[in-house]
Amino acid sequence: MTSRVQFAQEPLARNQLDAPDLSTTGMWRLALSRRSLRMVLGCIWLLDGALQLQSFMFTKGFAAGILAPSAAGQPFFVAGPVEWNARLIVTHPALFNGAFASMQLALGIGFLFRRTARLAIVSSVIWAGGVWYLGEGLGGLGSGTTALLGAPGAALLYMILAVAAWPGSGASISAAGPLGHLRPPRWIIGVWTLLWVGSAGMNLLPSNITPRTISGELTANAATVPSWLAVVDRGLASAVHASGNGTVVVTVVVELAIGLLVLSHGPLRLVALSAGIVVAALYWAVGQSFGQLFSGQATDPSTGPLIVLLAFVVAGTYPSSAHSNVQGDNAVDAIPGAGLAA
C-alpha cells in the first residue's frame, strides 16, 4: 500500500507545477467530476422535457415558428433537411411533440442512475445530434450566427458534455477528482479553446464585423422579452453603435483570451474560466434573452448556461491536493468505493 501511494504522488507533484491549486479557490467547490456532470445533465434533460410539455409545443406553431426559422440563411444541405423536418412535424404536432417530450424525460432519468448512464449518454448523443441538425440547423453556423445569439447551438454542447461524462470503472480510473470521483477527460480543455477561438472567428466574418450587426443582435428579441430586459437590450445596442469598431475589437480580443489562456500554466487558467463564465452569462442575458424561458416557447435554456457548466467541467480536470491524497493524471484512485461513484 505504501509503494502504491508513493507511486501515485509523483505525478501529483508534476501536475501541481503547471496547474492551479483549485482547492484554494471558490471555483474548486463547484468543479465537477464525471458523476456530478451526469447529475447536472440529467436535470437539464428533465427541464427540456418539461419545456417540451408546454401547450404551444403541441400546436403547429412549434414546427412553423421554432423549427422552420432555423433554415433561414443556411446552405441548402442544412436548410433542406430542416424544412423537411418542420413539414413532417406539422402534420401531427401533438403526436410528435409527445414523443419528443417523453424521450427527453427518459434521458434525464437515465443520466441520474449509474446502471443506465451509459445508455443515456449514447442515446443523448444520437438524439442531440438529430436536434442539432434538423432542429437547430447546426446552431446557425452556416448563416454566421455568433455566440451572442447562441452559436454553436445547445444540442452540440449537450453531445460534448455527455461524452465527457462517460463513467469509469474501479479498474480503469486514472485520475481522481473532487471527493475522489473520476475527473472529466482533459480533452475538454481543447473543446473550451475551440469554442471561444471559433466564436472570435465568427465575429470576424464580414457579415458580423460591424457594430451595426452587434446592435441588431442585441435588439433581435427586444419585442418578445419583458419590458425591463428590452430597455437593457436597446440601451446596450445604442452604446455599441456609438462606440464604433471598438466593441468588435474588444469582443474578439476577450474571446481569444478566454480560449487561449486556459492552455497556459498557473492562475491565468482560472482567469480564463472566470471570464468565460461572466461573458457567457452576459450573452445569455442580453443576446439569448435568458433562453426565452418566460415566453412559453423555449425548448432549452440556450447555450449560455451550458458554457458556464463547461467552465466547471474544465475546472474539474485540474488536480487538487485538498480532496484526495492520491491524484494526478496517472494516479491510482485509492479511495474505497470511488470506482462505483465515478
C-alpha positions in Angstrom: 0.0 0.0 0.0 2.9 2.4 0.8 4.5 1.9 -2.6 1.2 2.4 -4.3 0.7 5.8 -2.6 4.2 6.9 -3.3 3.9 5.9 -6.9 0.7 8.0 -7.3 2.0 11.0 -5.5 4.8 11.6 -8.0 2.5 12.6 -10.9 0.7 14.9 -8.4 3.9 16.8 -7.8 4.5 17.2 -11.5 0.9 18.2 -12.3 0.9 20.8 -9.5 3.8 22.6 -11.2 1.6 23.5 -14.2 -1.9 23.6 -12.8 -3.6 26.0 -10.3 -4.5 24.5 -7.0 -8.3 24.9 -7.1 -8.7 23.8 -3.5 -7.8 27.4 -2.5 -10.5 28.9 -4.8 -14.2 29.2 -4.8 -14.3 27.5 -8.2 -12.9 24.2 -6.8 -16.0 23.9 -4.7 -18.1 23.8 -7.9 -15.6 21.9 -10.1 -17.4 18.9 -11.5 -16.5 15.2 -11.6 -18.0 13.0 -14.2 -20.6 11.8 -11.8 -21.6 15.3 -10.9 -21.8 16.2 -14.6 -24.1 13.4 -15.2 -26.4 14.6 -12.4 -26.5 18.1 -13.9 -27.1 16.8 -17.4 -29.9 14.7 -16.1 -31.6 17.7 -14.5 -31.1 19.7 -17.7 -32.7 17.0 -19.8 -35.6 16.9 -17.4 -36.0 20.6 -17.7 -36.0 20.3 -21.5 -38.7 17.6 -21.3 -40.8 19.8 -19.1 -40.4 22.7 -21.5 -41.5 20.4 -24.4 -44.7 19.8 -22.5 -45.8 23.5 -22.8 -49.1 23.8 -24.6 -47.6 25.8 -27.5 -45.4 22.8 -28.4 -48.4 20.6 -29.2 -49.5 23.1 -31.9 -48.4 23.6 -35.5 -46.6 26.8 -34.2 -43.8 24.7 -32.8 -42.8 23.5 -36.3 -43.6 26.7 -38.1 -42.4 29.2 -35.6 -39.4 27.5 -33.9 -38.0 24.8 -36.2 -38.6 26.2 -39.7 -36.9 29.6 -39.0 -33.6 27.7 -38.3 -33.4 27.2 -42.1 -33.1 30.9 -42.8 -29.9 31.9 -44.4 -28.5 28.4 -44.3 -26.8 26.5 -47.1 -29.0 24.1 -49.0 -27.7 21.0 -47.2 -28.9 22.4 -43.9 -32.0 24.3 -44.9 -33.4 21.4 -46.9 -33.4 18.8 -44.0 -34.6 21.5 -41.5 -37.6 22.4 -43.7 -38.4 18.8 -44.4 -38.4 18.1 -40.6 -40.7 21.0 -39.9 -43.1 19.9 -42.7 -43.2 16.4 -41.2 -43.9 17.5 -37.6 -46.6 20.0 -38.6 -48.7 17.1 -39.9 -49.2 15.6 -36.4 -47.7 18.1 -34.0 -49.2 16.7 -30.8 -48.1 13.1 -31.6 -44.5 14.1 -32.5 -44.2 16.5 -29.5 -45.4 13.9 -27.1 -42.7 11.6 -28.3 -40.1 14.3 -28.1 -41.0 15.2 -24.5 -41.1 11.5 -23.5 -37.6 11.0 -25.0 -36.1 13.9 -23.2 -37.6 13.0 -19.8 -36.4 9.4 -20.3 -32.9 10.7 -21.0 -33.0 12.9 -17.9 -33.9 9.9 -15.7 -31.3 7.8 -17.4 -28.5 10.2 -16.5 -29.4 10.1 -12.8 -28.6 6.4 -12.3 -25.3 4.7 -12.9 -26.9 1.5 -14.3 -28.5 3.5 -17.1 -25.8 6.2 -17.5 -24.0 4.6 -20.5 -27.3 4.0 -22.4 -28.4 7.5 -21.6 -25.1 9.0 -22.8 -25.2 7.1 -26.1 -28.9 7.9 -26.6 -28.5 11.5 -25.8 -25.6 11.9 -28.3 -27.7 10.4 -31.1 -30.8 12.4 -30.1 -29.0 15.7 -29.6 -27.2 15.2 -32.9 -30.5 14.9 -34.7 -31.8 18.0 -32.9 -28.7 20.0 -33.7 -29.0 19.2 -37.4 -32.8 19.0 -38.0 -34.0 21.4 -35.3 -31.2 23.9 -34.7 -29.8 24.0 -38.2 -26.3 23.2 -36.9 -26.6 26.0 -34.4 -26.9 28.6 -37.2 -23.2 28.3 -38.0 -23.9 28.2 -41.7 -25.6 31.5 -41.6 -22.9 33.2 -39.5 -24.7 33.2 -36.1 -22.5 34.3 -33.3 -22.1 33.1 -29.7 -24.1 36.2 -28.6 -27.2 34.6 -30.2 -26.4 31.1 -29.1 -23.9 29.6 -31.6 -22.8 26.8 -31.9 -26.1 25.5 -30.5 -27.2 24.0 -27.3 -27.6 20.5 -28.7 -23.9 20.4 -29.8 -22.9 21.2 -26.2 -25.2 18.5 -24.9 -23.3 16.0 -27.1 -19.9 17.1 -25.9 -20.8 17.2 -22.3 -22.4 13.8 -22.4 -19.3 12.2 -23.8 -17.2 14.0 -21.1 -19.5 12.4 -18.5 -18.8 8.8 -19.6 -18.4 6.8 -16.4 -15.3 4.9 -15.5 -14.8 1.7 -13.6 -12.9 0.7 -10.5 -10.2 -0.9 -12.6 -9.9 1.9 -15.1 -9.9 5.1 -13.0 -6.7 7.0 -13.8 -7.5 10.5 -12.4 -9.2 11.2 -9.1 -11.0 14.5 -8.9 -13.5 16.1 -6.5 -14.2 13.9 -3.5 -12.2 11.1 -5.2 -14.5 10.8 -8.2 -13.2 10.5 -11.7 -12.2 13.8 -13.2 -13.5 14.8 -16.6 -11.2 14.0 -19.6 -8.6 16.6 -20.4 -9.6 16.9 -24.0 -12.5 19.0 -22.7 -9.9 21.8 -22.2 -9.3 21.8 -26.0 -13.1 22.0 -26.6 -13.2 25.1 -24.4 -10.4 26.7 -26.5 -12.0 25.7 -29.8 -15.3 27.1 -28.7 -14.0 30.5 -27.8 -11.5 30.9 -30.6 -14.2 29.8 -33.0 -16.5 32.4 -31.6 -13.9 35.1 -32.1 -13.5 33.9 -35.7 -17.3 34.1 -36.3 -17.2 37.7 -35.1 -14.6 38.5 -37.8 -16.8 37.4 -40.6 -17.6 40.2 -43.0 -21.3 40.0 -42.1 -20.6 40.2 -38.3 -17.6 42.6 -38.0 -19.6 45.8 -38.0 -21.0 47.4 -34.8 -24.4 47.6 -36.6 -24.5 43.8 -36.6 -23.9 43.5 -32.9 -26.5 46.2 -32.2 -29.0 44.2 -34.3 -28.3 41.0 -32.4 -28.8 42.8 -29.1 -32.3 44.1 -30.2 -33.4 41.0 -32.1 -35.5 39.7 -29.2 -36.5 43.1 -27.7 -40.1 42.8 -28.9 -40.7 39.5 -27.2 -39.0 39.9 -23.8 -40.1 41.7 -20.7 -40.0 45.5 -20.9 -37.1 45.8 -18.4 -35.0 43.5 -20.4 -35.9 45.2 -23.7 -34.7 48.5 -22.2 -31.4 46.9 -21.3 -31.0 45.4 -24.8 -31.8 48.7 -26.5 -29.5 50.6 -24.2 -26.6 48.3 -24.9 -27.3 48.3 -28.6 -27.1 52.1 -28.6 -23.9 52.1 -26.7 -22.4 49.5 -29.1 -23.4 51.5 -32.1 -21.9 54.7 -30.7 -18.6 53.0 -29.9 -17.9 52.1 -33.5 -15.5 49.2 -34.2 -14.1 49.4 -30.7 -16.7 47.0 -29.5 -15.9 44.4 -32.2 -12.2 44.6 -31.4 -12.8 44.2 -27.6 -15.2 41.3 -28.2 -12.7 39.4 -30.4 -9.7 40.0 -28.1 -11.7 38.9 -25.0 -13.0 35.8 -26.6 -9.5 34.9 -27.9 -8.0 35.5 -24.4 -10.7 33.3 -22.8 -10.0 30.5 -25.3 -6.2 30.6 -25.2 -5.3 31.5 -21.6 -6.9 28.3 -20.4 -4.0 26.5 -22.1 -1.4 28.4 -20.0 0.0 27.5 -16.6 -0.9 28.8 -13.2 -3.6 31.3 -12.3 -4.2 32.5 -15.9 -6.3 29.4 -16.4 -8.6 30.5 -13.6 -8.8 34.0 -15.1 -9.8 32.5 -18.4 -12.5 30.3 -16.9 -13.9 33.1 -14.7 -14.0 35.5 -17.6 -15.7 32.8 -19.7 -18.4 32.4 -17.1 -19.0 36.1 -17.0 -19.2 36.6 -20.7 -21.4 33.5 -21.2 -23.8 34.8 -18.6 -23.8 38.2 -20.3 -24.5 36.7 -23.7 -27.3 34.6 -22.1 -28.9 37.6 -20.6 -28.7 40.2 -23.4 -28.3 38.2 -26.6 -30.2 35.0 -25.8 -32.8 36.7 -23.5 -32.3 34.0 -20.8 -33.2 31.4 -23.4 -36.7 33.0 -23.5 -37.7 30.6 -20.7 -40.5 33.0 -19.8 -42.0 33.0 -23.3 -43.8 29.7 -23.2 -42.0 28.7 -26.3 -38.5 27.8 -25.1 -37.2 24.3 -25.9 -34.0 24.5 -23.8 -32.1 27.1 -21.7 -29.9 28.0 -24.7 -26.1 27.9 -24.7 -25.2 30.4 -22.0 -25.8 28.1 -19.0 -24.1 25.2 -20.9 -20.9 27.2 -21.4 -20.9 28.1 -17.7 -21.3 24.4 -17.0 -18.5 23.6 -19.3 -16.2 26.0 -17.4 -16.8 24.0 -14.2 -16.2 20.8 -16.1 -12.9 22.2 -17.3 -12.1 23.2 -13.7 -12.7 19.6 -12.7 -9.8 18.4 -14.9 -7.3 20.1 -12.7 -5.8 18.3 -9.8 -6.1 19.5 -6.2 -4.4 18.1 -3.0 -7.3 19.2 -0.8 -9.8 16.5 -1.6 -7.8 13.4 -2.5 -4.5 12.2 -1.1 -3.8 10.3 -4.3 -4.3 12.2 -7.5 -2.7 13.1 -10.8 -3.3 12.2 -14.5 -1.7 8.8 -13.9 -2.6 8.3 -10.3 -4.4 5.2 -9.0 -7.6 6.1 -7.1 -7.0 4.8 -3.5 -10.4 5.9 -2.1 -12.6 2.9 -1.3 -15.7 2.8 -3.5 -14.6 5.6 -5.7 -14.8 3.4 -8.8 -18.5 2.9 -8.1 -19.0 6.7 -7.8 -17.1 7.7 -10.9 
